[in-house]
Amino acid sequence: MAPWWVFLALFAGLSKTSLQENLWGYSFVFSQKGYVTLQADQPQGLLQNVTVCLCSFSDSPSQQALFSYATKDQDKEILISKVYSPANSFWWYTVHIGGVPQRFRVADSYQDWQRICIRWASETGVLAFQLNGVDLARKVVRQGYFIKPHALIQLGRAHHEDIFFHGEIQQVNMWNTTGNNHSSYNPAMIRWSDLSYETQGNVVLDYLASPSYKCQNY
């Protein structure tokens, strides 16, 4: 299989759409192995703190990849995926940091938007997970590790794996800080209000005419 930087070089020629837009009021709708590649304002140095927030809505119980941050050294530098357990009526979210997974069990909200935020700090290794404004029990993973820059960032796909997403994703943001006060002093690496993206396969950007299709902020 070709190295990831070869795939990165090919994206511009293979993409269906390549745009930079304010996407408030819009949602990506995924099916049949569609995914989105994002262009981020990535720092030159290593990342010691990370926050990723996004909203998703899906009726598929299969394992699904939401957010992938892959470098040439680690396909799962940051990977957020989820799977539904219908027998027990809960979701498992799995968050990889530096290739090491931690799982979070959340209550059933099968037919509703799920707004998640993950926050990870290198110094302590503490990984926090928030769902619809509710903080779950924190975990420790990869204490002292540094996340590499110059990543391939995608929505709806796990890099080098046949794991995709079916449903909708919106309001995606990423910061290289764990604080809640994101300002001009801590500008976002990924901004939904100014997103550079390329779509691949069967995924479309759709306007949210009905309020029921809009994820609520917490």
C-alpha positions as CSV (number, residue, x, y, z in Angstrom):
1,M,0.0,0.0,0.0
2,A,1.3,3.5,-0.9
3,P,2.4,5.8,2.0
4,W,-0.1,8.3,3.2
5,W,1.8,11.3,1.8
6,V,1.2,9.8,-1.7
7,F,-2.6,9.8,-1.0
8,L,-2.3,13.3,0.3
9,A,-0.7,14.4,-3.0
10,L,-3.5,12.8,-5.0
11,F,-6.4,14.3,-3.2
12,A,-6.5,17.5,-5.2
13,G,-6.9,15.6,-8.4
14,L,-9.4,13.1,-7.2
15,S,-11.7,15.2,-5.1
16,K,-15.3,15.9,-6.2
17,T,-15.3,19.3,-4.4
18,S,-12.5,21.5,-3.1
19,L,-13.8,24.6,-1.2
20,Q,-13.4,27.0,1.7
21,E,-16.6,28.1,3.2
22,N,-18.5,29.1,6.3
23,L,-20.6,26.0,7.0
24,W,-22.9,27.1,9.8
25,G,-26.4,26.0,8.7
26,Y,-25.0,23.1,6.7
27,S,-24.3,19.4,7.3
28,F,-22.2,16.7,5.5
29,V,-24.4,13.7,4.7
30,F,-22.4,10.5,4.2
31,S,-23.2,7.1,2.6
32,Q,-21.5,4.4,0.5
33,K,-17.9,5.1,1.7
34,G,-18.0,8.8,1.3
35,Y,-15.6,10.9,3.3
36,V,-14.2,14.5,3.6
37,T,-10.6,15.6,3.7
38,L,-9.9,18.7,5.8
39,Q,-7.2,21.3,5.4
40,A,-6.1,22.6,8.9
41,D,-4.0,25.4,10.2
42,Q,-1.5,23.0,11.7
43,P,1.4,24.2,13.9
44,Q,4.9,23.4,12.9
45,G,5.7,21.9,16.3
46,L,4.3,18.9,18.3
47,L,0.9,19.1,19.8
48,Q,0.8,18.8,23.6
49,N,-2.9,19.6,24.1
50,V,-5.9,18.8,21.8
51,T,-9.6,19.5,21.7
52,V,-11.9,18.1,19.0
53,C,-15.7,18.8,18.9
54,L,-18.3,17.7,16.4
55,C,-21.9,16.7,16.0
56,S,-23.1,13.5,14.4
57,F,-26.5,11.8,13.6
58,S,-26.8,8.2,12.4
59,D,-29.2,5.3,12.5
60,S,-26.5,2.7,11.7
61,P,-25.5,0.4,14.5
62,S,-22.2,-0.6,12.6
63,Q,-18.8,0.6,13.7
64,Q,-18.3,4.0,12.2
65,A,-15.4,6.4,12.0
66,L,-16.1,10.1,12.7
67,F,-12.8,11.9,12.8
68,S,-9.3,10.7,11.8
69,Y,-6.0,12.5,12.2
70,A,-3.3,10.4,10.7
71,T,0.4,11.1,10.3
72,K,3.1,9.2,8.3
73,D,4.2,7.5,11.6
74,Q,0.8,6.8,13.1
75,D,-2.5,6.1,11.3
76,K,-4.4,6.6,14.6
77,E,-2.7,9.7,16.0
78,I,-6.2,10.8,16.8
79,L,-9.2,8.6,15.8
80,I,-12.8,8.9,17.1
81,S,-15.2,6.1,16.2
82,K,-18.4,4.7,17.6
83,V,-20.6,1.6,17.5
84,Y,-24.1,0.9,18.8
85,S,-25.0,-2.0,21.0
86,P,-28.7,-2.7,20.4
87,A,-28.8,-5.6,22.8
88,N,-27.8,-3.3,25.7
89,S,-29.1,0.0,24.3
90,F,-25.9,2.0,24.6
91,W,-23.1,3.4,22.4
92,W,-19.4,2.7,22.7
93,Y,-17.2,5.6,21.6
94,T,-13.5,4.7,21.1
95,V,-10.9,7.4,21.1
96,H,-7.3,6.6,20.0
97,I,-4.4,8.9,21.0
98,G,-1.1,7.9,19.5
99,G,-2.5,4.6,18.5
100,V,-3.7,3.6,22.0
101,P,-7.5,3.3,22.4
102,Q,-9.8,4.3,25.3
103,R,-13.5,3.4,25.3
104,F,-16.4,5.5,26.6
105,R,-19.9,4.0,27.2
106,V,-22.7,6.4,26.7
107,A,-26.5,6.1,27.2
108,D,-28.8,5.5,24.3
109,S,-29.7,8.5,22.1
110,Y,-30.0,6.4,19.0
111,Q,-32.4,8.7,17.1
112,D,-30.9,12.1,18.0
113,W,-27.9,14.3,17.4
114,Q,-24.8,13.5,19.5
115,R,-22.5,16.4,20.2
116,I,-19.1,15.2,21.5
117,C,-16.0,16.9,22.6
118,I,-12.7,15.2,23.5
119,R,-9.9,16.9,25.4
120,W,-6.4,15.4,25.9
121,A,-3.3,16.8,27.6
122,S,0.1,15.4,27.1
123,E,1.4,16.4,30.5
124,T,-1.1,14.3,32.5
125,G,-2.4,12.0,29.8
126,V,-5.9,12.8,30.9
127,L,-8.5,12.2,28.2
128,A,-11.9,13.8,28.8
129,F,-15.0,13.0,26.8
130,Q,-18.2,15.1,26.8
131,L,-21.5,14.0,25.2
132,N,-24.3,16.6,24.8
133,G,-22.9,18.7,27.6
134,V,-22.4,15.8,30.0
135,D,-18.8,14.9,31.2
136,L,-18.1,11.2,31.3
137,A,-15.5,9.5,33.6
138,R,-12.0,10.6,32.4
139,K,-9.3,8.2,31.3
140,V,-5.5,8.4,31.2
141,V,-3.7,7.5,27.9
142,R,-0.3,8.3,26.5
143,Q,1.0,10.5,29.3
144,G,4.0,12.4,28.0
145,Y,3.3,11.7,24.4
146,F,3.3,14.4,21.7
147,I,1.0,14.4,18.7
148,K,2.7,14.9,15.4
149,P,1.8,17.8,13.1
150,H,1.4,17.7,9.3
151,A,-1.5,15.2,9.4
152,L,-4.0,13.9,7.0
153,I,-7.4,14.8,8.6
154,Q,-10.6,13.2,7.5
155,L,-14.3,13.0,8.5
156,G,-16.2,9.8,8.0
157,R,-13.3,7.4,7.4
158,A,-10.6,5.6,9.4
159,H,-7.4,5.9,7.5
160,H,-6.2,2.6,5.9
161,E,-9.2,0.8,7.3
162,D,-12.6,-0.1,5.8
163,I,-14.5,1.8,8.5
164,F,-16.7,4.6,7.3
165,F,-19.6,6.7,8.5
166,H,-23.3,6.7,7.4
167,G,-25.3,9.7,8.6
168,E,-24.6,13.4,9.1
169,I,-21.7,15.3,10.6
170,Q,-21.6,19.0,11.3
171,Q,-20.0,21.7,13.6
172,V,-16.5,20.3,13.5
173,N,-13.8,22.3,15.3
174,M,-10.3,21.5,16.6
175,W,-7.9,23.4,18.8
176,N,-4.4,22.7,20.1
177,T,-5.5,23.5,23.6
178,T,-7.7,21.9,26.2
179,G,-9.2,25.1,27.6
180,N,-12.8,26.1,27.1
181,N,-11.9,29.8,26.4
182,H,-11.0,29.5,22.7
183,S,-10.0,33.0,21.5
184,S,-7.6,34.8,19.1
185,Y,-4.9,33.7,21.5
186,N,-5.8,30.1,20.8
187,P,-7.1,30.1,17.2
188,A,-8.7,26.9,15.9
189,M,-6.8,24.5,13.7
190,I,-10.2,23.5,12.2
191,R,-13.1,26.0,12.0
192,W,-16.6,25.1,10.9
193,S,-17.1,28.8,10.2
194,D,-14.1,28.8,7.8
195,L,-13.6,25.2,6.6
196,S,-11.3,24.1,3.8
197,Y,-12.4,20.7,2.6
198,E,-12.5,18.2,-0.2
199,T,-15.3,15.6,-0.6
200,Q,-14.6,12.1,-1.8
201,G,-17.2,9.5,-2.9
202,N,-20.8,9.6,-1.9
203,V,-21.0,12.5,0.4
204,V,-22.8,15.8,0.0
205,L,-23.0,19.1,1.8
206,D,-26.7,20.0,2.5
207,Y,-28.4,23.1,3.8
208,L,-30.3,22.5,7.0
209,A,-33.8,23.9,6.1
210,S,-35.5,22.2,9.1
211,P,-34.5,22.9,12.7
212,S,-34.7,19.2,13.5
213,Y,-31.6,18.6,11.5
214,K,-29.5,21.1,13.5
215,C,-27.4,19.9,16.3
216,Q,-27.9,21.9,19.5
217,N,-24.9,23.7,21.2
218,Y,-24.2,23.0,24.8
